[in-house]
Amino acid sequence: MAYRRARFARRRQREHRPGLVGFTASAIPIGAIASTGDYVEPDNDDAVTSALAAAMTDSDPAAYDPAEIRAHATTFAPAAFRARMADIVTQVMDD
């Protein structure tokens, strides 16, 4: 298997809900909503599997806001990609 790298972030600040963010080799988010915390960078596929399993086991589904997760996911939708790409092309062409 190809080398994979996973990164998890958990924040435990009083004013914020805990969060989990992870990226696989294809850079698809496996969790949602976190900006600070402890990072884990496994060195091999077995470590990725263990880290993913631990993160999913330790997470608290009730701590996540479904509307916030859904809103974040829509930023990866094809329409959002096309809009961002059109903005970039317009910027480049105008310069």
Summary of the structure (lengths in Angstrom):
residues: 95
radius of gyration: 16.3
end to end distance: 43.3
largest distance: 49.3
contacts: 221
relative contact order: 0.16
helix: 45%
strand: 4%
